[in-house]
Amino acid sequence: MNKDNILGSEPVGKLMLKFSVPSIIAMMVGTLYNIVDQLFIGNYVGHLGNAATIVAFPFSTSCISLALLFGIGGASCFNLHMGRGEHEKAPFFAGNAVSMLAITGTLLFILTEVFLTPLLILFGARDNVMPYAVEYVSITAIGFPFLIFTTGGCHMIRADGSPRISMACNLIGAVTNIILDAYFVIVLRMGMKGAAFATIFGQFISAVVVFVYLTRFKTVKLTKEHIIPHMQYVLLIASIGMASFFNQLAMMLVQIVLNNSLGKYGAMSVYGDSIPLACAGIVMKVNQIVFSVVIGLAQGTQPIISFNYGAKKFSRVGQAYRLAIIAGSVFAVIAFIMFQTFPREIIGLFGSESEEYFTFGIRFMRIFLFFTWLNSIQPITSTFFTSIGKPLKGMLLSLTRQIIFFLPALLLLPQIFGIDGIIYSGPCADVLSGIVTIIMASLEFKSMRSAVPTATR
């Protein structure tokens, strides 16, 4: 059966197109959820509304972290065991991953509603932003279970060999969100509430489509026995998905520190406390488009790398990794050129504000994203380590940019240079994490060429 599986037999380049393109589209569509809200809110509510969505962003990151913990973990375990020919054991990883997505999504919704105000204060909400943030998050929290189930479930759908359906699940929800955003915000003038309701309706529709597919899994049949959580499967799934999980948690921690730092040091500058928060949020969400392509490439390679590593076809593993790195780097360079050439036009899409608003936004975009072209290799390499069943290496690499380099710079540099220190902390972290990524990847492939890898490290 391994010989006949397309993951181990079809040309790697063809498989990359088949799996990565739908994954990229799905990731870009998912990114639209936040960016579309930002566009409508910025133009019809103002920069305080935009600042509120930035304060709310750690909630979305926490959802994605749980979705990747069990989504990528479950998909990798499923493909690794299928590649080894363990077809009776593999369905338990898929089923347990699905059940944990549903359970954790519900728990996060409850915790958010109970502790909403303290969490928003922790995430950097100032007095002038707080009413907008409470109005927005109290509604979007209802969609957390749907967002987690959809995002994680799409990884299982790709692992089952249906990347186009995974793409369609996200596309349906995003299109619904865009249409309802326009109707609720522009036509009904519902402001923050309208953007929030549009988001959860789109997430609900996507979750329904994912659920229907999971009841009709192709490569194996999922039964109630597979869905009941078993600690042995849940722990292994979590260990494999831990790298992506910690990467998202690191992003959330950094976002919280960044939000508070922008408010604190912005208040000491000519820009005030809300303009830096709104502008930085726009810049980072625009940069999400770049990372949606890069992460889509990484996710598209996951089943290819996992299966062929399990089947000990290491040349195909290396080929898939190299193709992903090349494609991701080319796109990141194009994005870098756009960010340096048209920053005012990009920021202007999210609303017309004061000249101070554009001055800070342009400077932040050009400097903070200066090494975007280099930072693209880190997510691909981190996912590579996860895909071959080496979660500790993947987790370490996922923490290099956010925790090991960016966070210390974010805490130290503003004390010396004020708000300029926040701006320059980004490129410093990108350079250092890029160097570490290149070294770790080189050592791993050297080891792979010289010896047959054994168990998970």
C-alpha positions in Angstrom: 0.0 0.0 0.0 2.9 2.4 0.7 4.2 1.9 -2.8 0.9 2.8 -4.3 0.3 5.9 -2.1 0.9 9.0 -4.2 2.8 10.6 -1.4 5.6 8.1 -2.0 5.4 7.6 -5.7 4.3 10.8 -7.6 7.0 13.5 -8.5 7.6 15.7 -5.5 7.1 18.9 -7.6 3.7 17.7 -8.7 2.8 16.8 -5.1 3.9 20.2 -3.9 1.6 21.9 -6.3 -1.3 19.6 -5.4 -0.9 20.1 -1.6 0.7 23.5 -1.2 -1.4 25.6 -3.5 -4.7 24.7 -1.8 -3.0 25.1 1.6 -1.6 28.5 0.6 -5.0 29.7 -0.6 -6.6 28.3 2.6 -4.1 30.2 4.8 -4.6 33.4 2.8 -8.3 33.1 3.1 -8.0 32.5 6.8 -5.9 35.6 7.1 -8.7 37.6 5.4 -10.8 37.0 8.5 -8.7 39.5 10.5 -7.7 41.8 7.6 -11.2 42.2 6.2 -12.5 43.2 9.7 -9.6 45.6 9.9 -10.4 47.2 6.6 -14.1 47.8 7.4 -13.4 48.9 11.0 -10.6 51.2 10.0 -12.7 52.9 7.3 -16.1 53.0 9.1 -15.2 53.1 12.9 -11.7 54.6 12.9 -8.2 53.9 14.4 -9.6 53.3 17.9 -11.6 50.4 16.4 -8.5 49.2 14.7 -6.6 49.4 17.9 -9.3 47.3 19.6 -8.9 44.5 17.0 -5.1 44.5 17.7 -5.8 44.2 21.5 -8.1 41.3 20.6 -5.5 39.6 18.4 -4.0 37.4 21.2 -7.4 35.6 21.5 -7.2 34.6 17.8 -3.6 33.5 18.3 -4.6 31.3 21.3 -7.3 29.7 19.0 -4.7 28.9 16.3 -2.3 27.6 18.9 -4.8 25.0 20.1 -5.8 24.2 16.5 -2.2 23.6 15.5 -1.4 21.6 18.6 -4.0 18.9 17.7 -4.3 19.6 14.0 -0.7 19.4 12.9 0.1 16.9 15.7 -2.8 14.7 14.6 -2.0 15.0 10.9 1.7 14.3 11.3 1.0 11.2 13.5 -1.6 10.0 11.1 0.7 10.3 8.0 3.8 8.9 9.8 1.9 5.8 10.8 0.3 5.4 7.4 3.8 5.7 5.9 5.0 2.9 8.2 2.1 0.7 7.1 0.3 0.9 10.5 -3.2 1.4 9.0 -5.1 0.1 12.0 -3.4 2.5 14.5 -3.4 5.6 12.3 -7.2 6.3 12.6 -6.9 6.7 16.4 -4.6 9.7 15.9 -7.1 11.4 13.5 -10.1 10.7 15.7 -8.5 11.8 18.9 -7.2 15.0 17.3 -10.8 15.9 16.2 -12.3 15.3 19.6 -9.6 17.4 21.3 -10.2 20.3 18.9 -13.9 20.4 19.9 -13.1 20.1 23.6 -10.4 22.8 23.8 -12.4 25.2 21.7 -15.4 25.0 24.0 -13.1 25.5 27.1 -11.4 28.6 25.6 -14.8 30.2 24.8 -15.9 29.8 28.4 -12.7 31.1 29.9 -12.8 34.1 27.6 -16.3 35.1 28.5 -15.7 34.7 32.2 -12.4 36.7 32.3 -12.9 39.0 29.4 -12.1 42.4 31.0 -9.0 41.3 32.9 -7.7 39.6 29.8 -8.2 42.7 27.7 -6.3 44.8 30.3 -3.5 42.3 30.2 -3.5 42.4 26.4 -2.9 46.1 26.4 -6.3 47.8 26.1 -6.2 51.4 27.2 -9.3 53.3 28.5 -10.1 54.8 25.1 -9.9 51.4 23.4 -11.5 49.2 26.0 -15.2 49.8 25.0 -14.5 48.8 21.4 -12.5 45.7 22.5 -15.2 44.5 24.9 -17.9 44.9 22.3 -15.9 43.0 19.7 -14.5 40.1 21.7 -17.6 39.3 23.7 -19.2 38.4 20.3 -16.2 36.8 18.5 -15.5 34.5 21.4 -18.7 32.6 20.4 -16.8 31.6 17.3 -13.7 30.2 19.0 -14.9 26.6 19.0 -15.7 26.9 15.3 -12.4 28.5 14.5 -10.3 25.9 16.3 -12.3 23.0 14.9 -12.0 24.4 11.3 -8.3 25.2 11.5 -7.3 21.9 13.0 -9.8 19.9 11.0 -8.4 21.3 7.8 -5.0 19.7 8.7 -6.7 16.4 9.0 -8.5 16.8 5.7 -5.1 17.5 4.0 -3.6 14.5 5.7 -6.4 12.5 4.2 -5.3 13.6 0.7 -8.0 16.2 0.1 -6.2 19.6 0.0 -8.8 21.2 -2.3 -11.6 20.4 0.1 -9.5 21.9 2.9 -9.1 25.1 0.9 -12.9 25.2 0.1 -13.7 24.9 3.8 -11.8 28.1 4.5 -12.9 29.9 1.3 -16.6 29.4 2.1 -16.2 30.9 5.5 -14.1 33.9 4.3 -16.5 34.8 1.5 -19.4 34.7 4.0 -17.4 36.9 6.3 -16.6 39.5 3.6 -20.2 39.7 2.4 -21.7 40.0 5.9 -19.0 42.5 6.9 -20.1 44.8 4.1 -23.8 44.3 5.0 -23.5 44.7 8.7 -20.9 47.4 8.9 -21.8 49.6 5.8 -25.5 49.0 5.3 -26.7 48.4 8.8 -24.0 50.6 10.4 -23.5 48.1 13.2 -19.8 49.0 13.7 -17.7 46.7 15.9 -20.7 44.4 16.5 -21.3 44.0 12.8 -17.7 43.0 12.1 -17.9 40.5 15.0 -21.1 38.9 13.9 -19.8 38.5 10.3 -16.7 36.7 11.7 -18.6 34.1 13.7 -21.1 33.4 11.0 -18.3 32.7 8.5 -16.5 30.5 11.1 -19.7 28.5 11.8 -20.2 27.7 8.1 -16.6 26.5 7.7 -16.9 24.3 10.8 -20.0 22.6 9.4 -18.3 21.8 6.1 -15.2 20.3 8.0 -17.5 18.2 10.2 -19.3 16.8 7.2 -16.0 15.8 5.6 -14.6 14.2 8.7 -17.6 11.8 8.8 -16.6 10.7 5.3 -12.8 10.2 5.7 -11.3 8.6 2.6 -8.1 6.7 3.5 -9.5 5.1 6.7 -12.9 4.9 8.3 -13.3 6.9 11.5 -15.6 5.3 14.1 -16.7 6.3 17.6 -14.0 4.1 18.9 -11.4 6.3 17.2 -12.9 9.6 18.5 -13.0 8.8 22.2 -9.9 10.4 23.7 -7.2 8.0 24.9 -4.3 9.5 26.8 -1.6 7.6 24.9 -2.7 9.0 21.6 -3.5 12.5 22.9 0.0 12.8 24.5 1.8 11.7 21.3 -0.3 14.1 19.2 0.4 16.9 21.5 4.1 16.2 21.6 4.3 16.3 17.8 2.2 19.5 17.5 4.0 21.1 20.4 6.4 23.1 18.2 3.6 24.8 16.3 1.7 25.3 19.5 4.6 27.0 21.3 5.3 29.1 18.3 1.8 30.5 18.4 2.0 31.0 22.2 5.3 32.8 21.7 3.6 35.0 19.2 0.8 35.7 21.7 3.2 36.5 24.5 5.2 38.8 22.2 2.0 40.5 20.9 0.9 41.2 24.5 4.3 42.7 25.4 4.3 44.6 22.1 0.8 46.0 22.7 1.7 47.3 26.1 5.0 48.7 25.0 3.4 50.5 22.1 0.9 52.1 24.5 3.5 53.0 27.1 6.2 54.4 24.8 3.7 55.8 22.3 2.2 57.9 25.1 5.7 59.4 25.6 6.1 60.3 22.0 4.3 62.8 19.6 2.1 60.0 18.3 0.1 59.2 21.5 -0.8 55.8 22.8 -3.4 54.7 20.2 -1.7 55.6 16.8 1.3 53.3 17.3 -0.9 50.4 18.4 -3.2 50.8 15.4 -0.4 51.3 12.9 1.7 48.4 14.2 -1.3 46.1 14.1 -2.0 47.0 10.5 1.6 46.4 9.5 1.8 43.0 11.3 -1.5 41.9 9.8 -0.4 42.8 6.3 2.8 40.8 7.0 0.5 37.9 7.8 -0.2 37.7 4.1 3.4 36.8 3.6 3.4 34.3 6.4 0.1 32.8 5.2 1.9 31.9 1.9 5.0 30.6 3.8 3.1 28.6 6.3 0.8 27.3 3.5 3.9 26.0 1.8 5.1 24.4 5.1 1.7 22.8 5.7 1.6 21.6 2.1 4.9 19.8 2.5 3.9 18.2 5.9 2.1 15.1 4.5 4.8 14.6 1.8 7.7 14.9 4.3 6.0 12.8 7.0 5.1 10.0 4.7 8.4 9.8 2.9 10.4 10.1 6.2 8.3 7.3 7.6 9.0 5.2 4.4 12.7 6.1 4.6 12.7 7.9 1.2 15.0 10.7 2.4 15.9 12.1 -1.0 12.2 13.0 -1.5 12.2 14.6 2.0 15.1 16.9 1.0 13.5 17.7 -2.4 10.2 18.8 -0.8 12.0 20.9 1.8 14.2 22.7 -0.8 11.2 23.5 -3.1 9.3 25.0 -0.2 12.3 27.1 0.9 12.9 28.4 -2.7 9.2 29.2 -3.3 8.8 30.9 0.1 11.9 33.0 -0.3 10.9 34.3 -3.7 7.5 35.4 -2.5 9.0 37.0 0.6 11.5 39.0 -1.5 8.6 40.3 -3.6 6.7 41.3 -0.5 9.8 43.1 0.9 10.0 45.2 -2.3 6.3 46.1 -2.0 6.6 47.0 1.7 9.6 49.3 1.0 8.1 50.9 -2.1 4.4 51.4 -1.3 4.0 51.7 2.5 1.7 54.7 2.5 -0.6 53.2 -0.1 -0.9 49.9 1.9 -1.6 51.6 5.2 -4.1 54.0 3.5 -6.3 51.0 2.6 -7.2 50.8 6.3 -8.5 54.3 6.6 -7.5 57.9 6.3 -6.1 59.4 9.5 -3.8 62.2 10.6 -0.3 62.9 9.1 1.2 61.6 12.4 -0.6 58.3 11.8 0.9 57.9 8.3 4.4 59.1 9.4 4.6 56.4 12.1 3.0 53.7 10.0 5.3 54.2 7.0 8.4 54.2 9.2 7.3 51.2 11.2 6.5 49.1 8.0 9.8 49.9 6.3 12.1 49.2 9.3 10.2 46.5 11.2 9.7 44.3 8.1 13.2 45.0 6.6 14.3 41.3 6.9 10.9 39.7 6.1 12.7 38.0 3.1 15.0 36.1 5.5 12.5 35.3 8.2 10.5 33.2 5.7 12.7 30.1 6.1 12.0 29.7 9.9 8.4 28.5 9.7 9.1 26.1 6.9 12.1 24.6 8.8 10.2 24.4 12.1 7.3 22.5 10.4 9.9 20.3 8.7 11.2 19.1 12.1 7.7 18.5 13.3 6.9 16.5 10.1 9.7 14.1 10.6 8.7 13.4 14.2 11.4 15.6 16.0 9.2 18.0 18.0 11.9 19.2 20.3 14.0 20.6 17.5 10.9 22.1 15.9 9.8 23.6 19.2 13.3 25.1 19.8 13.4 26.6 16.3 9.9 28.0 16.6 10.9 29.8 19.8 14.1 31.4 18.4 12.6 34.4 16.7 9.8 35.3 19.1 11.1 34.4 22.5 14.9 34.0 22.4 15.6 37.1 20.2 12.6 39.4 19.7 11.2 39.5 23.3 14.5 40.4 24.9 15.1 43.1 22.3 11.5 44.4 22.8 12.1 44.7 26.5 15.6 46.2 26.3 15.8 48.5 23.3 12.8 50.8 24.1 14.4 51.6 27.4 17.3 53.1 25.6 15.7 54.4 22.3 12.1 54.9 23.3 9.5 53.9 20.6 12.3 53.6 18.0 13.6 50.6 20.0 10.4 48.8 19.4 10.7 49.4 15.6 14.3 48.1 15.4 13.7 45.0 17.6 12.0 43.3 14.7 14.8 43.2 12.1 17.3 42.3 14.8 15.3 39.2 15.8 14.8 38.3 12.1 18.5 38.2 11.3 19.5 36.2 14.4 16.7 33.6 14.0 17.5 33.3 10.3 21.1 32.4 11.1 20.1 29.7 13.7 17.5 28.2 11.2 20.1 27.8 8.5 22.6 26.1 10.9 20.0 23.7 12.3 18.6 22.7 8.9 22.1 22.1 7.5 23.1 19.9 10.4 19.9 17.8 10.1 20.3 17.1 6.4 24.0 16.3 7.0 22.9 13.7 9.6 20.2 12.4 7.3 22.7 11.8 4.5 25.2 10.1 6.7 23.0 7.8 8.8 19.5 6.4 9.0 17.5 8.4 11.6 16.1 6.4 14.5 13.2 7.3 16.8 11.9 10.7 17.6 14.5 12.9 19.1 
